[in-house]
Amino acid sequence: MKKSIVLTILLLAFLTTAWGQAKRQKPTPQKTEAAVQKPVVPPENRMFEQMLSATAKVMFVDSVVVDKHDFVNHVFLASEAGTLLTTSKLLGQENDSTVYAYVNDYGNHCYYAHAAADSTTLLYSAYLLGNTWSEMKPLDELNQNVENPNYPFLQADGVTLYFSAKGEKSMGGYDIFMSIFDTEDNRFYEPQNMGLPFNSIANDYLLAIDEINQLGWLVTDRQQPDGKVCIYTFVPTETRQSFEADNLTTEKLRSLARIESIADTWTFGNREEALNRIAAASILQETTKEADTHFIINDQLVYRNADDFESAEARKAFQQLNELLDLLQQEEQKVDELRTTYHDAQRDKRTQMASEILQSERKLQQINHDIAQLKKDIRNKELMFINK
C-alpha cells in the first residue's frame, strides 16, 4: 500500500511539473513589417497542444460503445475495487442517472456527486454509521476551482481519488482529475488534470483502476453521438510512462493522444493476457452469487477447491485466503452488531460508539486489502507454475 501511495505522489508531481513546463513553453514572437492577423485558436486546442509532450504511454486493450446512462454496468470491477452506482441508488432517492457515486469494497465509505436545485454538482463523502449514511461532508478542496465535479472513484490504496469536472483547468467539457488524500491534515491535495490521452476536447467522464485485475477503464464521449459513450479498457502502469524515447512525429503523437486507433497501442504490452483478465473480470461479475465457492484464475480456469491448484505455493496461499475470509466474516458480523447497537443507543453514547465503529472498519479495510493482495498472489503463482 505504501508503494502505491509513493508511486501516486510521484505521478502527481510529474503531472504538476509537466503542466508547468507546458505553460511556460510559449512561441517566440516574430517581427514582421506589417501586422498579420493570426487565426484564433480555441482554448481547448491550445491546452491540448500544451499537454501533448506529456502524453502518457498506455496500452488500450479494447473498447465498447454503450448508452451513457448504463455505462456502470459495463465496467467490470473486482469486488475488492469497490462499487460504482448512481447517487440516487446509493441514497435511495428518486432515480437520476446524471450524478454518480463510489462505495468502497466493504461498503462503509462513499464518495458521491450531489446536484443542487440549479443542477450544479459538488462532491461529498460519508461514512456508514448504524444502518444509515452519516451527514454528507462537502469536499471543499476538490470542489474549488472546478465546475460540476462528478464521477468519483477511489483507488485501492484508499488515498488516490479520480473524478471528472469542467472549468478553466479542463481542455473541453469534462476532464479527468486526480487528487491524493493527506491522512495527516485530513484533506485532499489540489487536484491535477490527468492530461492526455485520458482527457480530450470532448467529455471524459470516468477513470477507474482495478489493481486486482490490473485493468483500467476510461469512459468518454469523444467521437460518439449524443447519449452514447465509449468505454476504453486499458492496462495501468505503476509509473507514468512517456513517449520521449520513441522519437515519434508530432502527428503520430497527436494520434495516440486522441486514441484514434487502439491497435496502435497494442505493442506497448501483452494484449492477449489483458484480454484474458477482461474476460475473467466479466465472468466474475456475472457470477457474483457463485463467487464464494469459485476462484477464477482466468477466462479458462475456474477452481472450486484447494485440490484444483497445481502449484503447491498457490494451494497453500488459497488455504490462507479461506482463513482470511473466515476472519473477514467474523469482523463484518462484529461491525454489524456495533452498527445496530449504535442505531438504538442514546445520543450521548453515540460519539464513543462511532469511534469504535470506525476503528473496526479500519481493521476490516486492512483485512480486505490483505485478501486482495493474496488473491493476486494466488493467480500469479498458479499461472507461473502452469506456464512453465
C-alpha positions as a Markdown table, in Angstrom:
| # | Residue | x | y | z |
|---|---|---|---|---|
| 1 | Met | 0.0 | 0.0 | 0.0 |
| 2 | Lys | 2.9 | 2.4 | 0.9 |
| 3 | Lys | 4.4 | 1.7 | -2.5 |
| 4 | Ser | 1.2 | 2.5 | -4.2 |
| 5 | Ile | 0.9 | 5.8 | -2.3 |
| 6 | Val | 4.5 | 6.8 | -3.2 |
| 7 | Leu | 4.0 | 6.0 | -6.9 |
| 8 | Thr | 0.8 | 8.0 | -6.9 |
| 9 | Ile | 2.6 | 11.0 | -5.3 |
| 10 | Leu | 5.3 | 10.7 | -7.9 |
| 11 | Leu | 2.7 | 10.7 | -10.6 |
| 12 | Leu | 1.0 | 13.8 | -9.1 |
| 13 | Ala | 4.4 | 15.6 | -9.1 |
| 14 | Phe | 5.0 | 14.5 | -12.7 |
| 15 | Leu | 1.7 | 15.9 | -13.8 |
| 16 | Thr | 2.3 | 19.2 | -11.9 |
| 17 | Thr | 5.8 | 19.6 | -13.4 |
| 18 | Ala | 4.7 | 18.7 | -17.0 |
| 19 | Trp | 1.8 | 21.1 | -16.8 |
| 20 | Gly | 4.1 | 23.9 | -15.5 |
| 21 | Gln | 6.6 | 23.2 | -18.2 |
| 22 | Ala | 3.9 | 23.2 | -20.9 |
| 23 | Lys | 2.5 | 26.5 | -19.8 |
| 24 | Arg | 6.0 | 28.1 | -19.9 |
| 25 | Gln | 6.6 | 26.9 | -23.5 |
| 26 | Lys | 5.5 | 29.9 | -25.5 |
| 27 | Pro | 6.5 | 30.6 | -29.1 |
| 28 | Thr | 9.0 | 33.4 | -29.7 |
| 29 | Pro | 7.2 | 36.3 | -31.3 |
| 30 | Gln | 8.4 | 37.0 | -34.9 |
| 31 | Lys | 8.9 | 40.5 | -36.1 |
| 32 | Thr | 7.2 | 41.4 | -39.3 |
| 33 | Glu | 7.0 | 44.6 | -41.4 |
| 34 | Ala | 3.2 | 44.5 | -41.2 |
| 35 | Ala | 0.8 | 43.2 | -38.6 |
| 36 | Val | -0.6 | 39.8 | -39.7 |
| 37 | Gln | -3.9 | 38.7 | -38.2 |
| 38 | Lys | -3.5 | 35.2 | -36.8 |
| 39 | Pro | -6.3 | 32.7 | -36.7 |
| 40 | Val | -8.0 | 32.4 | -33.3 |
| 41 | Val | -7.1 | 29.1 | -31.6 |
| 42 | Pro | -9.8 | 27.7 | -29.3 |
| 43 | Pro | -8.6 | 27.5 | -25.7 |
| 44 | Glu | -9.2 | 23.7 | -25.6 |
| 45 | Asn | -6.9 | 23.2 | -28.6 |
| 46 | Arg | -4.2 | 25.3 | -27.0 |
| 47 | Met | -4.4 | 23.2 | -23.8 |
| 48 | Phe | -4.2 | 20.0 | -25.9 |
| 49 | Glu | -1.0 | 21.2 | -27.6 |
| 50 | Gln | 0.5 | 22.3 | -24.3 |
| 51 | Met | -0.1 | 18.9 | -22.8 |
| 52 | Leu | 0.9 | 16.9 | -25.9 |
| 53 | Ser | 4.5 | 16.4 | -24.9 |
| 54 | Ala | 3.5 | 14.8 | -21.6 |
| 55 | Thr | 1.1 | 12.2 | -23.2 |
| 56 | Ala | 1.1 | 9.0 | -21.2 |
| 57 | Lys | 2.1 | 5.8 | -22.9 |
| 58 | Val | -0.8 | 3.4 | -22.3 |
| 59 | Met | -2.0 | 0.2 | -24.0 |
| 60 | Phe | -5.7 | 0.4 | -24.7 |
| 61 | Val | -6.8 | -3.2 | -24.9 |
| 62 | Asp | -10.4 | -3.0 | -26.1 |
| 63 | Ser | -13.3 | -0.6 | -26.4 |
| 64 | Val | -17.1 | -0.8 | -26.5 |
| 65 | Val | -19.8 | 1.8 | -27.1 |
| 66 | Val | -22.8 | 1.8 | -24.7 |
| 67 | Asp | -25.6 | 4.1 | -23.6 |
| 68 | Lys | -24.3 | 6.8 | -21.3 |
| 69 | His | -26.9 | 6.2 | -18.6 |
| 70 | Asp | -25.9 | 2.5 | -18.5 |
| 71 | Phe | -22.1 | 2.6 | -18.6 |
| 72 | Val | -21.6 | 1.5 | -14.9 |
| 73 | Asn | -22.9 | -2.0 | -15.9 |
| 74 | His | -20.1 | -2.4 | -18.4 |
| 75 | Val | -17.2 | -1.6 | -16.0 |
| 76 | Phe | -16.3 | -5.0 | -14.6 |
| 77 | Leu | -14.6 | -4.1 | -11.3 |
| 78 | Ala | -13.4 | -6.8 | -8.9 |
| 79 | Ser | -15.4 | -6.6 | -5.6 |
| 80 | Glu | -12.2 | -5.5 | -3.9 |
| 81 | Ala | -12.1 | -2.4 | -6.0 |
| 82 | Gly | -15.5 | -1.1 | -4.8 |
| 83 | Thr | -18.7 | -0.3 | -6.5 |
| 84 | Leu | -19.9 | 2.3 | -9.0 |
| 85 | Leu | -23.5 | 3.4 | -8.9 |
| 86 | Thr | -25.8 | 6.4 | -9.2 |
| 87 | Thr | -26.1 | 8.7 | -6.3 |
| 88 | Ser | -29.9 | 8.2 | -6.3 |
| 89 | Lys | -29.4 | 4.4 | -5.9 |
| 90 | Leu | -26.9 | 5.0 | -3.1 |
| 91 | Leu | -29.1 | 7.3 | -1.1 |
| 92 | Gly | -32.4 | 5.7 | -2.0 |
| 93 | Gln | -33.7 | 8.8 | -3.8 |
| 94 | Glu | -35.6 | 9.4 | -7.0 |
| 95 | Asn | -33.8 | 7.8 | -9.9 |
| 96 | Asp | -31.3 | 10.2 | -11.5 |
| 97 | Ser | -28.7 | 8.8 | -13.9 |
| 98 | Thr | -26.7 | 12.1 | -14.2 |
| 99 | Val | -24.8 | 12.0 | -10.8 |
| 100 | Tyr | -22.7 | 9.1 | -9.7 |
| 101 | Ala | -21.2 | 7.6 | -6.5 |
| 102 | Tyr | -18.4 | 5.3 | -5.4 |
| 103 | Val | -18.6 | 2.9 | -2.4 |
| 104 | Asn | -15.5 | 1.2 | -1.1 |
| 105 | Asp | -15.1 | -2.6 | -1.1 |
| 106 | Tyr | -16.6 | -3.2 | 2.4 |
| 107 | Gly | -19.5 | -0.7 | 2.0 |
| 108 | Asn | -18.8 | 1.7 | 4.8 |
| 109 | His | -17.3 | 4.8 | 3.0 |
| 110 | Cys | -18.6 | 6.6 | -0.1 |
| 111 | Tyr | -17.8 | 9.5 | -2.3 |
| 112 | Tyr | -20.6 | 10.9 | -4.4 |
| 113 | Ala | -21.8 | 13.9 | -6.5 |
| 114 | His | -24.9 | 15.6 | -5.5 |
| 115 | Ala | -26.9 | 18.1 | -7.6 |
| 116 | Ala | -28.4 | 21.3 | -6.2 |
| 117 | Ala | -31.7 | 22.8 | -7.3 |
| 118 | Asp | -29.9 | 24.7 | -10.1 |
| 119 | Ser | -28.4 | 21.4 | -11.3 |
| 120 | Thr | -24.8 | 22.3 | -10.3 |
| 121 | Thr | -23.0 | 19.5 | -8.6 |
| 122 | Leu | -20.5 | 19.2 | -5.8 |
| 123 | Leu | -18.6 | 16.2 | -4.3 |
| 124 | Tyr | -19.3 | 14.8 | -0.9 |
| 125 | Ser | -18.2 | 11.9 | 1.3 |
| 126 | Ala | -20.0 | 10.0 | 4.0 |
| 127 | Tyr | -19.5 | 7.0 | 6.4 |
| 128 | Leu | -22.0 | 4.3 | 7.3 |
| 129 | Leu | -22.9 | 4.6 | 10.9 |
| 130 | Gly | -25.6 | 2.3 | 12.1 |
| 131 | Asn | -27.9 | 1.5 | 9.2 |
| 132 | Thr | -27.7 | 4.9 | 7.6 |
| 133 | Trp | -25.1 | 7.1 | 6.0 |
| 134 | Ser | -23.6 | 9.9 | 8.1 |
| 135 | Glu | -24.3 | 13.6 | 7.3 |
| 136 | Met | -22.7 | 14.4 | 4.0 |
| 137 | Lys | -19.4 | 16.2 | 4.1 |
| 138 | Pro | -18.6 | 18.5 | 1.2 |
| 139 | Leu | -15.1 | 18.0 | -0.2 |
| 140 | Asp | -14.3 | 21.7 | -0.4 |
| 141 | Glu | -10.7 | 21.3 | -1.5 |
| 142 | Leu | -11.9 | 19.3 | -4.6 |
| 143 | Asn | -15.0 | 21.5 | -5.3 |
| 144 | Gln | -12.9 | 24.7 | -5.6 |
| 145 | Asn | -11.7 | 26.0 | -8.9 |
| 146 | Val | -13.7 | 23.4 | -10.9 |
| 147 | Glu | -17.3 | 23.2 | -12.1 |
| 148 | Asn | -19.8 | 20.5 | -11.6 |
| 149 | Pro | -17.5 | 17.7 | -10.3 |
| 150 | Asn | -18.9 | 14.2 | -10.8 |
| 151 | Tyr | -18.0 | 10.5 | -11.3 |
| 152 | Pro | -15.7 | 9.9 | -8.3 |
| 153 | Phe | -13.6 | 6.7 | -8.0 |
| 154 | Leu | -11.2 | 5.9 | -5.1 |
| 155 | Gln | -8.2 | 3.6 | -5.9 |
| 156 | Ala | -7.5 | 0.6 | -3.7 |
| 157 | Asp | -4.7 | 2.5 | -1.8 |
| 158 | Gly | -7.5 | 4.4 | -0.1 |
| 159 | Val | -6.0 | 7.9 | -0.9 |
| 160 | Thr | -6.0 | 8.4 | -4.6 |
| 161 | Leu | -9.2 | 9.8 | -5.9 |
| 162 | Tyr | -10.2 | 10.3 | -9.6 |
| 163 | Phe | -13.1 | 12.5 | -10.6 |
| 164 | Ser | -14.4 | 14.5 | -13.6 |
| 165 | Ala | -15.1 | 18.2 | -13.8 |
| 166 | Lys | -15.4 | 21.2 | -16.1 |
| 167 | Gly | -13.8 | 24.6 | -15.8 |
| 168 | Glu | -10.7 | 26.6 | -16.8 |
| 169 | Lys | -8.5 | 23.6 | -16.0 |
| 170 | Ser | -10.4 | 21.4 | -18.4 |
| 171 | Met | -9.5 | 21.3 | -22.1 |
| 172 | Gly | -13.0 | 20.7 | -23.2 |
| 173 | Gly | -16.2 | 19.7 | -21.4 |
| 174 | Tyr | -15.5 | 17.3 | -18.6 |
| 175 | Asp | -11.8 | 16.3 | -17.9 |
| 176 | Ile | -10.5 | 13.6 | -15.5 |
| 177 | Phe | -8.7 | 15.0 | -12.4 |
| 178 | Met | -6.7 | 13.2 | -9.7 |
| 179 | Ser | -6.0 | 14.1 | -6.1 |
| 180 | Ile | -4.4 | 12.4 | -3.1 |
| 181 | Phe | -5.8 | 12.4 | 0.4 |
| 182 | Asp | -3.4 | 13.7 | 3.1 |
| 183 | Thr | -4.0 | 11.5 | 6.1 |
| 184 | Glu | -2.2 | 13.9 | 8.4 |
| 185 | Asp | -4.1 | 17.0 | 7.5 |
| 186 | Asn | -7.3 | 15.0 | 6.7 |
| 187 | Arg | -7.9 | 16.7 | 3.4 |
| 188 | Phe | -7.2 | 16.3 | -0.3 |
| 189 | Tyr | -4.3 | 18.0 | -2.2 |
| 190 | Glu | -5.2 | 20.3 | -5.0 |
| 191 | Pro | -6.5 | 18.2 | -7.9 |
| 192 | Gln | -4.4 | 17.9 | -11.1 |
| 193 | Asn | -5.6 | 17.3 | -14.6 |
| 194 | Met | -4.7 | 13.8 | -15.8 |
| 195 | Gly | -3.6 | 15.0 | -19.2 |
| 196 | Leu | -3.5 | 13.1 | -22.4 |
| 197 | Pro | -4.7 | 10.5 | -23.5 |
| 198 | Phe | -7.1 | 10.3 | -20.6 |
| 199 | Asn | -8.6 | 13.7 | -21.5 |
| 200 | Ser | -9.7 | 15.3 | -24.7 |
| 201 | Ile | -11.6 | 18.3 | -26.1 |
| 202 | Ala | -14.8 | 16.1 | -25.7 |
| 203 | Asn | -16.3 | 14.9 | -22.4 |
| 204 | Asp | -14.2 | 12.5 | -20.4 |
| 205 | Tyr | -16.3 | 11.2 | -17.5 |
| 206 | Leu | -14.7 | 8.4 | -15.5 |
| 207 | Leu | -11.3 | 6.9 | -14.8 |
| 208 | Ala | -11.4 | 3.7 | -12.7 |
| 209 | Ile | -8.5 | 1.4 | -12.0 |
| 210 | Asp | -8.8 | -2.2 | -10.7 |
| 211 | Glu | -5.5 | -3.1 | -9.2 |
| 212 | Ile | -6.6 | -6.7 | -8.5 |
| 213 | Asn | -7.1 | -7.5 | -12.2 |
| 214 | Gln | -4.6 | -4.9 | -13.4 |
| 215 | Leu | -7.2 | -3.2 | -15.6 |
| 216 | Gly | -8.4 | 0.3 | -16.1 |
| 217 | Trp | -11.5 | 1.9 | -17.6 |
| 218 | Leu | -11.8 | 5.2 | -19.3 |
| 219 | Val | -15.4 | 6.4 | -20.1 |
| 220 | Thr | -15.6 | 9.2 | -22.7 |
| 221 | Asp | -18.0 | 10.6 | -25.4 |
| 222 | Arg | -15.2 | 11.5 | -27.8 |
| 223 | Gln | -16.3 | 10.7 | -31.4 |
| 224 | Gln | -19.7 | 9.5 | -30.1 |
| 225 | Pro | -23.3 | 10.5 | -30.9 |
| 226 | Asp | -25.5 | 12.1 | -28.2 |
| 227 | Gly | -26.4 | 9.7 | -25.5 |
| 228 | Lys | -23.5 | 7.3 | -26.2 |
| 229 | Val | -20.1 | 6.8 | -24.6 |
| 230 | Cys | -17.1 | 4.7 | -25.4 |
| 231 | Ile | -15.5 | 2.6 | -22.7 |
| 232 | Tyr | -11.8 | 2.0 | -23.3 |
| 233 | Thr | -10.2 | -0.7 | -21.3 |
| 234 | Phe | -6.5 | -0.2 | -20.7 |
| 235 | Val | -3.6 | -1.6 | -18.7 |
| 236 | Pro | -2.5 | 0.8 | -15.9 |
| 237 | Thr | 1.2 | 1.3 | -15.3 |
| 238 | Glu | 2.9 | 1.7 | -11.9 |
| 239 | Thr | 4.6 | 4.9 | -13.1 |
| 240 | Arg | 3.6 | 7.3 | -15.8 |
| 241 | Gln | 5.5 | 6.4 | -19.0 |
| 242 | Ser | 6.1 | 8.9 | -21.8 |
| 243 | Phe | 7.0 | 8.7 | -25.5 |
| 244 | Glu | 10.2 | 10.8 | -25.1 |
| 245 | Ala | 12.5 | 7.9 | -26.2 |
| 246 | Asp | 10.2 | 6.8 | -29.1 |
| 247 | Asn | 11.1 | 9.7 | -31.5 |
| 248 | Leu | 7.5 | 10.0 | -32.7 |
| 249 | Thr | 6.4 | 12.6 | -35.2 |
| 250 | Thr | 4.1 | 15.3 | -33.8 |
| 251 | Glu | 1.2 | 13.9 | -35.9 |
| 252 | Lys | 1.7 | 10.4 | -34.6 |
| 253 | Leu | 1.9 | 11.7 | -31.0 |
| 254 | Arg | -1.4 | 13.6 | -31.6 |
| 255 | Ser | -3.0 | 10.4 | -32.9 |
| 256 | Leu | -2.0 | 8.5 | -29.8 |
| 257 | Ala | -3.1 | 11.3 | -27.5 |
| 258 | Arg | -6.5 | 11.3 | -29.2 |
| 259 | Ile | -6.8 | 7.5 | -29.1 |
| 260 | Glu | -7.5 | 7.5 | -32.8 |
| 261 | Ser | -6.6 | 3.8 | -33.1 |
| 262 | Ile | -6.3 | 1.5 | -30.1 |
| 263 | Ala | -4.5 | -1.0 | -32.3 |
| 264 | Asp | -1.5 | 1.4 | -32.4 |
| 265 | Thr | -1.1 | 0.9 | -28.7 |
| 266 | Trp | -1.1 | -2.9 | -28.7 |
| 267 | Thr | 2.7 | -3.1 | -28.9 |
| 268 | Phe | 3.0 | -1.4 | -25.5 |
| 269 | Gly | 2.2 | -4.6 | -23.6 |
| 270 | Asn | 0.8 | -8.1 | -23.7 |
| 271 | Arg | -2.7 | -7.6 | -25.0 |
| 272 | Glu | -3.6 | -11.3 | -25.0 |
| 273 | Glu | -3.1 | -11.6 | -21.3 |
| 274 | Ala | -5.1 | -8.4 | -20.7 |
| 275 | Leu | -8.0 | -9.8 | -22.8 |
| 276 | Asn | -8.0 | -12.9 | -20.6 |
| 277 | Arg | -8.2 | -10.7 | -17.5 |
| 278 | Ile | -11.1 | -8.7 | -19.0 |
| 279 | Ala | -13.0 | -11.9 | -19.8 |
| 280 | Ala | -12.3 | -13.3 | -16.3 |
| 281 | Ala | -13.5 | -10.0 | -14.7 |
| 282 | Ser | -16.7 | -10.1 | -16.7 |
| 283 | Ile | -17.3 | -13.7 | -15.7 |
| 284 | Leu | -16.7 | -12.9 | -12.1 |
| 285 | Gln | -19.2 | -10.1 | -12.0 |
| 286 | Glu | -21.8 | -12.1 | -13.8 |
| 287 | Thr | -21.5 | -15.0 | -11.3 |
| 288 | Thr | -21.4 | -13.0 | -8.1 |
| 289 | Lys | -23.5 | -15.5 | -6.2 |
| 290 | Glu | -21.1 | -18.2 | -7.0 |
| 291 | Ala | -18.0 | -16.2 | -6.2 |
| 292 | Asp | -17.7 | -17.6 | -2.6 |
| 293 | Thr | -17.2 | -21.1 | -3.9 |
| 294 | His | -15.3 | -20.3 | -7.1 |
| 295 | Phe | -11.8 | -18.9 | -7.6 |
| 296 | Ile | -11.3 | -17.6 | -11.2 |
| 297 | Ile | -7.7 | -17.8 | -12.5 |
| 298 | Asn | -8.6 | -16.6 | -16.0 |
| 299 | Asp | -11.3 | -17.0 | -18.5 |
| 300 | Gln | -10.5 | -20.7 | -19.0 |
| 301 | Leu | -9.6 | -21.8 | -15.4 |
| 302 | Val | -12.1 | -21.7 | -12.6 |
| 303 | Tyr | -11.2 | -23.6 | -9.4 |
| 304 | Arg | -13.6 | -24.8 | -6.8 |
| 305 | Asn | -11.3 | -26.1 | -4.0 |
| 306 | Ala | -7.7 | -26.3 | -3.0 |
| 307 | Asp | -7.1 | -29.6 | -4.8 |
| 308 | Asp | -7.6 | -27.9 | -8.1 |
| 309 | Phe | -4.4 | -26.0 | -7.8 |
| 310 | Glu | -1.3 | -27.4 | -9.5 |
| 311 | Ser | 1.1 | -25.1 | -7.6 |
| 312 | Ala | 1.8 | -26.1 | -4.1 |
| 313 | Glu | 2.5 | -22.4 | -3.2 |
| 314 | Ala | -0.8 | -21.3 | -4.7 |
| 315 | Arg | -2.6 | -24.1 | -2.9 |
| 316 | Lys | -1.1 | -23.1 | 0.5 |
| 317 | Ala | -2.0 | -19.4 | -0.2 |
| 318 | Phe | -5.5 | -20.4 | -1.1 |
| 319 | Gln | -5.9 | -22.1 | 2.3 |
| 320 | Gln | -4.6 | -18.8 | 3.9 |
| 321 | Leu | -7.2 | -17.0 | 1.8 |
| 322 | Asn | -10.0 | -19.1 | 3.2 |
| 323 | Glu | -8.8 | -18.3 | 6.8 |
| 324 | Leu | -8.8 | -14.6 | 6.0 |
| 325 | Leu | -12.3 | -14.9 | 4.5 |
| 326 | Asp | -13.5 | -16.5 | 7.7 |
| 327 | Leu | -11.9 | -13.7 | 9.8 |
| 328 | Leu | -13.5 | -11.2 | 7.5 |
| 329 | Gln | -16.9 | -12.7 | 8.1 |
| 330 | Gln | -16.3 | -12.6 | 11.9 |
| 331 | Glu | -15.2 | -8.9 | 11.8 |
| 332 | Glu | -18.1 | -8.0 | 9.5 |
| 333 | Gln | -20.6 | -9.6 | 11.9 |
| 334 | Lys | -18.9 | -7.6 | 14.8 |
| 335 | Val | -19.2 | -4.3 | 12.9 |
| 336 | Asp | -22.9 | -5.1 | 12.0 |
| 337 | Glu | -23.6 | -5.6 | 15.7 |
| 338 | Leu | -21.9 | -2.4 | 16.6 |
| 339 | Arg | -23.9 | -0.5 | 14.0 |
| 340 | Thr | -27.1 | -2.0 | 15.3 |
| 341 | Thr | -26.2 | -1.0 | 18.8 |
| 342 | Tyr | -25.3 | 2.5 | 17.6 |
| 343 | His | -28.7 | 2.8 | 15.9 |
| 344 | Asp | -30.5 | 2.1 | 19.2 |
| 345 | Ala | -28.1 | 3.9 | 21.5 |
| 346 | Gln | -28.7 | 7.2 | 23.3 |
| 347 | Arg | -27.3 | 10.3 | 21.7 |
| 348 | Asp | -24.6 | 10.8 | 24.5 |
| 349 | Lys | -23.2 | 7.3 | 23.8 |
| 350 | Arg | -23.1 | 7.6 | 20.0 |
| 351 | Thr | -19.9 | 9.6 | 19.9 |
| 352 | Gln | -17.9 | 6.9 | 21.6 |
| 353 | Met | -19.5 | 4.2 | 19.6 |
| 354 | Ala | -18.8 | 6.0 | 16.3 |
| 355 | Ser | -15.1 | 5.9 | 17.2 |
| 356 | Glu | -15.3 | 2.1 | 17.9 |
| 357 | Ile | -17.1 | 1.5 | 14.6 |
| 358 | Leu | -14.5 | 3.5 | 12.7 |
| 359 | Gln | -11.7 | 1.5 | 14.3 |
| 360 | Ser | -13.4 | -1.8 | 13.5 |
| 361 | Glu | -13.9 | -0.7 | 9.9 |
| 362 | Arg | -10.2 | 0.3 | 9.6 |
| 363 | Lys | -9.4 | -3.3 | 10.7 |
| 364 | Leu | -11.9 | -4.5 | 8.0 |
| 365 | Gln | -10.1 | -2.4 | 5.5 |
| 366 | Gln | -6.8 | -4.0 | 6.3 |
| 367 | Ile | -8.2 | -7.5 | 6.1 |
| 368 | Asn | -9.8 | -6.6 | 2.7 |
| 369 | His | -6.5 | -5.2 | 1.5 |
| 370 | Asp | -4.7 | -8.4 | 2.6 |
| 371 | Ile | -7.4 | -10.5 | 0.8 |
| 372 | Ala | -7.0 | -8.6 | -2.4 |
| 373 | Gln | -3.2 | -8.9 | -2.4 |
| 374 | Leu | -3.4 | -12.6 | -1.6 |
| 375 | Lys | -5.9 | -13.3 | -4.4 |
| 376 | Lys | -3.5 | -11.5 | -6.8 |
| 377 | Asp | -0.5 | -13.6 | -5.5 |
| 378 | Ile | -2.5 | -16.8 | -5.9 |
| 379 | Arg | -3.3 | -16.1 | -9.5 |
| 380 | Asn | 0.3 | -15.2 | -10.3 |
| 381 | Lys | 1.7 | -18.2 | -8.6 |
| 382 | Glu | -0.7 | -20.6 | -10.3 |
| 383 | Leu | -0.2 | -19.0 | -13.8 |
| 384 | Met | 3.6 | -19.0 | -13.4 |
| 385 | Phe | 3.5 | -22.7 | -12.5 |
| 386 | Ile | 1.2 | -23.9 | -15.3 |
| 387 | Asn | 3.0 | -21.7 | -17.9 |
| 388 | Lys | 6.5 | -23.1 | -17.2 |
